[in-house]
Amino acid sequence: MRRKGPGLLSHRDYCVLGAGPAGLQMASFLQRAGRDYVVFERASAPGSFFTRYPRHRKLISINKRYTGKANAEFNLRHDWNSLLSHDPRLLFRHYSRAYFPDAGDMVRYLGDFADTLGLHVLYNTTITHVTLDKDQRAWNGHYFILIDQKGHTYQCSVLLVATGVSVPNQVDFPGSEYAEGYESVSVDPGDFVGQNVLILGRGNSAFETAENILGVTNFIHMLSRSRVRLSWATHYVGDLRAINNGLLDTYQLKSLDGLLESDLTDLAIVKDHEGRFHITLKFFLEETSTNQSADAIPLPQDDNDNFAMRVAYDRVIRCLGWRFDFSIFNQSLRLSSGSEFSKKYPLIRASYESKGSRGLFILGTASHSVDYRKSAGGFIHGFRYTVRAVHRLLEHRHHGVAWPSTELPITQLTNAIIRRVNEASGLYQMFSVLADVILLKENASAFEYLEEFPMQMLAQLETLTGRPARHGLFVVNMEYGKNFSGPDKDVFFYDRSVGHTEDAWLSNFLHPVIYFYRRLPTEQEVRFRPAQWPLPRPTAIHHVVEDFLTDWTAPVGHILPLRRFLENCLDTDLRSFYAESCFLFTLTRQKLPPFCQQGYLRMQGLMGTESLRRHGVESGLLQDYATMDEPLEDSSQQPGEHGPEGHRLSRGPPHPSLDSNKEEL
């Protein structure tokens, strides 16, 4: 891409801000589709965030290299670091053997990803200002105008922001200037030997910092306004992970360290003449004259001699997380409403498009407002799929390419669902956010299968995908039990696992849920859906019972109840039959099962064999029609009384390979 100076525009259809994981993932999709795009990166190489963070260099995204399966899609369920590509060399398992890899391995991986795929990245280019230029000829009624640090100007039809959340959160209270930030505090444990340390915050960065110095400090106190949220209780990967929670042991086993809850805005930090820090209450300072020395400021222990934080601290460390950098965006883009939550994340729809500017999409970690503390959209193993969903939306909107789908005969419906719930990674990681949608054809003779569509945009499915939904639809989602996740939940209670199919709706662990609608829900129905429901109330719903192995292939426990649910919704028979059975049905039924309509009547299907017939007779599923026939002399056989390969044809009624009242294939 040729740069141009001030006043001169260089145009691209797609501009991507940031060459981190989300930006590179989008670039790979645009490149494969042959689109006109460029990626702007302020650093000299991809993944600059990981050159510094996490500070203690250990990622908490798992790198499970062995699953016992050869299915690449299934293995991505347990590979939380790889981006999506068609090149098997670009799997993270080739870059680290560690279960929790080093951040340096991620930097190396992202560099190879960009180089191997030949992605168009402008390095050392910092975009300093973004604004709008109204133009009716533009795709979205305006262009996005970007200016870099050298005054070069770029014009973009679509802007894809993948800059992550990079601004440290800070709470303004008296004495907050004494706190060292996570982004700059020393990572050398030797600097904390024999010290009393107070950490502000209760997320992974706070516990990561504590874990690093746990063995050398006198004690560590951790202060936050909210209780600790453990990821194995909330089922949210952004909450506290077990790899970092050593301080919980030392707190509960009374080894001096501890956790405290208080709103930071009610507190204040004062520094004494020895350079040590004391915690007091904010209103004590408000009642104190400004010219009074720090040593004379009242402390809570003056009135309450067992005040928990009555000790002096040598260090105070701020670990309060991150927020999106809005500074480069002109107010005309309306990325923030000014509310507390929108100060952390931009305002976007469930399609990841800005609510204020059409054609501006937020990708990656910064798009996490859609599923914050619900699913994995703020992390690589989640947003690699949401980025792909955005790309598919753009392909249809601007290039007329409909959402990818597979059309199959209705007889393959059960198999299609079973295959996806057992191997699909996008469904598994972005549970209750991305779902598969099955669009029925007229008379339910066939269906179109769309993968990983944003559930909350279901009402706009036809507009966003280019696929008509006129004859009903199924939505395939993965869900935890509605009362099984939360910081106050006991997720290890006795009998927590559901094993009986009749109790499948009570399943607690992640399991497939299928919704059936006779028509597309309206936007109002989606918006005002029941509390804790990811979708509006359906015509019918089916829970596939949870499975300890997450292997939903049990013929009786998983497949049979699903097939019967689908048959009840469609009012049809989805079983597969041998040709003999189909022939019998043509003589005895007014309506043939779809398998016979689409197979037998078209000279297709499965032929019975002598061994199958004998098995059916011996098991009591068939009458032995062969014994009912009178033997014919060879000399009396007429042409046509032998099969095409010389097998004798019975004069009695043709036997089905399995009785029509029994379960078939």
ABEGO torsion letter per residue (X at the ends): XBBBBBGBBBBBABBBBEABAAAAAAAAAAAAAGBBBBBBBABABBGAAAAAOBAAGBBABBBBABAGBABAAAAAAABAABBBBABAAABAAAABABABBBAAAAAAAAAAAAAAAGBBBBBGBBBABBBBBBBAABAAGBBBBBBBAAGBBBBBABBBBAAEBABBBBBBBBGAAABBBAAABBABAAAABGBBBBBBEABAAAAAAAAAAAAABABBBBBBABBBBBAAAAGBAABBBAAAAAAAAAAAAGAGBBBBBBBAAABBBBBBAAGBBBBBBAAAAAABBAABBAAABBBAAAABAABAAABBBABBBBBAEBBBBAAABBAAAGABAGBAAAAABBBBBAAGBBAABBGBBBBEAAAAAAABGABAAABAAAAAAAAAAAAAAAAAAAAGBBBBBBBBBAAAAAAAAAAAAAABAAAAAABGABBBBBBBBBGGABBBBBBGBBAAAAAAAAAAAGBBBAAEBBBBBBBBBAAABEAABBAABBGABBABAAAAAABABBBBBBBBBABBBBAAAAAABBBGBABBBBABBBBBBBBAAGBBABAAAAAAAAAAAAAAAAGBBABBBBAAAAAAAAAABABBBAAAAAAAAAGBEBBBBAAAAAAAAAAGABBBAAAABBBBBAAABBBGABBAAGBBBBABBBBBABBAABBBX
